Each structure stands twice: as C-alpha cells, then as structure tokens.
Amino acid sequence: MTTHHTVPLHPPINWSKVAFLWAASITVAGWVFFGAQGEQRLKTLEARTQPLANGDLVAVQRDVAWIRDRLERDAS
C-alpha cells in the first residue's frame, strides 16, 4: 500500500523572503525618485549657468564698463 503525500493548498509563507523583496522594492523606488530629483536639479543648474557658457555675462560686463567710462567722461 502506498501512501499519498498531499501538497498543502497554501504553502507556508517565507517571511524573510517577503521582507527582503519589500525592502528591495522600497530601495529601488527611492533610487528612482531621488535620481529623477537629481536630474531635475541638474537641468535647472544647467539652465541657470547657460549664460556663462554662452559668454553673455562677459558681454554684459563689457557693456557696463563701457557705460561707466562714458559716464565718467561726460561728467568731466
């Protein structure tokens, strides 16, 4: 006579695996969130420093120096 081993309908839950997968998913979500936030900050910084890269600020400084010299000459 052979005995039949039945497979339980609901196997026991491996709580350590559940906890690991939960923590890993939270970690990945944090990386995605903070990565996107860092990307946005980088784009904002690049937009703010674009005039420096274009040389626009140097041109403004030359214009201001020229205006100052002209005003000083006119005042004399």
C-alpha positions as CSV (number, residue, x, y, z in Angstrom):
1,M,0.0,0.0,0.0
2,T,1.3,3.4,-1.0
3,T,0.7,6.5,1.0
4,H,0.0,9.7,-0.9
5,H,1.7,12.8,0.2
6,T,-0.6,15.7,-0.4
7,V,0.7,19.2,-1.2
8,P,-0.8,21.8,1.0
9,L,-3.1,24.2,-0.7
10,H,-1.4,27.2,1.0
11,P,2.3,26.6,1.5
12,P,3.9,28.4,4.5
13,I,5.0,31.9,3.8
14,N,8.7,32.6,3.8
15,W,8.6,35.9,5.7
16,S,12.3,36.6,5.3
17,K,11.9,36.5,1.5
18,V,8.8,38.7,1.7
19,A,10.7,41.2,3.9
20,F,13.7,41.2,1.6
21,L,11.6,41.8,-1.5
22,W,9.7,44.5,0.2
23,A,12.9,46.3,1.3
24,A,14.4,45.9,-2.1
25,S,11.4,47.4,-3.8
26,I,11.4,50.4,-1.4
27,T,15.1,50.8,-2.1
28,V,14.7,50.8,-5.9
29,A,11.7,53.2,-5.6
30,G,14.0,55.6,-3.6
31,W,16.7,55.4,-6.2
32,V,14.2,56.2,-9.0
33,F,12.7,59.1,-7.0
34,F,16.0,60.7,-5.9
35,G,17.5,60.0,-9.3
36,A,14.7,61.9,-11.0
37,Q,15.0,64.7,-8.5
38,G,18.8,64.9,-9.1
39,E,18.2,65.0,-12.9
40,Q,15.8,68.0,-12.4
41,R,18.3,69.8,-10.3
42,L,21.0,69.3,-12.9
43,K,18.7,70.6,-15.6
44,T,17.9,73.7,-13.5
45,L,21.6,74.3,-12.8
46,E,22.5,74.0,-16.5
47,A,19.7,76.4,-17.4
48,R,21.0,79.0,-14.9
49,T,24.6,78.7,-16.0
50,Q,23.9,78.7,-19.7
51,P,24.6,82.5,-20.0
52,L,28.1,81.8,-18.6
53,A,28.7,79.1,-21.2
54,N,27.5,81.5,-24.0
55,G,29.7,84.3,-22.8
56,D,26.6,86.6,-22.3
57,L,27.8,87.7,-18.8
58,V,31.2,88.7,-20.2
59,A,29.4,90.8,-22.8
60,V,27.3,92.5,-20.2
61,Q,30.4,93.3,-18.1
62,R,32.0,94.9,-21.1
63,D,28.9,96.9,-21.8
64,V,28.7,98.1,-18.2
65,A,32.4,99.0,-18.2
66,W,31.8,101.0,-21.5
67,I,28.8,102.8,-20.0
68,R,30.7,103.6,-16.8
69,D,33.7,105.0,-18.8
70,R,31.3,107.0,-21.0
71,L,29.5,108.5,-17.9
72,E,32.8,109.4,-16.3
73,R,34.0,111.2,-19.5
74,D,30.7,113.0,-19.8
75,A,30.8,114.1,-16.1
76,S,34.3,115.5,-16.5
